[in-house]
């Protein structure tokens, strides 16, 4: 993925602060994800009319948020129903439960 993308952080803040790492899932508005069973649609993007935002559950990643100058997204938090669907999808891949 090129450029800057939103990222759904799954790791707890205490871990993130102590290690400078975040673990989570990238997000994108690429239309081809509409048919991807491991991409969870989480709503329309206000700044991109007609675009849907997807969380890519099949691409877990970690990175040093300090080195990349990462900052919190303006929305701050994912809706609970979306988060539940994302965790269910991720669990199909890595079986956390």
N, C-alpha and C positions, 0 to 999 in steps of 0.2 A: 504494500500500500504506500503510495506516494503522498506527499504533502502532510498536512496536519489533519488528524481525525479524532473524533471523540473516542473515549475509551471507558468502558464500564469496569470500574475497579471492584474486584471481589475480595481482595485481601483487606484485613482490618487495619485501621489507622495506626494502631500501636506498632504493628509489623512494618508498615510503610515508613513511619517516622524513624524507627530504629535502624532499618536497613537501607533506606533510600530507594527501595524497590517497590513497585506495585505489580500485582498479578491480576489479570483481568482479560477482557474481551474487547477487540476493536469493533468500531461501529462504522457504517458506511451508508451511502444513499444509492449505490450502484443498483440499477433496475433489475439486473439479472438475478439478484438475490431473492426476488419474489418467488421463484420456484425452488430455492435451496431449502431443503428440510432442516438444515442446521442454522439458518438465519431467522431470527425472531424479529418480526416487525414491531416496532415500539412507538409508531406514530408518525405524523407528518412533520416535516422540518419547516419551521416558520420562515426561515431566511431563504428557502429554496422551494418556491411554490410548486405543488404537485409532486414533491419528492417524499418518499417514505424513508425513515431511518431504520436500519437493521442492525441488530447485535449479532456478530458472527461467532456462534458458539463453538464452531469447529476450529477456531484459531486462537486458543488461549496463549497469552504472551506475558512476559514480564520485562520490565525495563527500569532503568534508574531515572526516576522522575525528576530528581534534582539536576542531573546532567542534561536532561532534555528540556529543562525549564517548563515542566508541565504545570498546568494550573487547573483548578476545578472548573467544570462546565457550569454555565450560567443556570441550568436547571437543577443542579446540585444532586438530585436523587432520582432514581428510576421508580416508576409506579410499582406498588407491591404486586399487582397482578402480572405485570410484565416481568418483574424479577422472578416470580415463581415459575413462569413459563421458560425463562432463560435457564434457570437452575435445572428444571426438568430436562430440557434439551441437552445441556452440558452433561447431566448425569447419564444420558444415553451413550455418551462417548467415553467418559472416564469413570463411570460408576462410583460416585462418591458415597452413595448411601449404602 
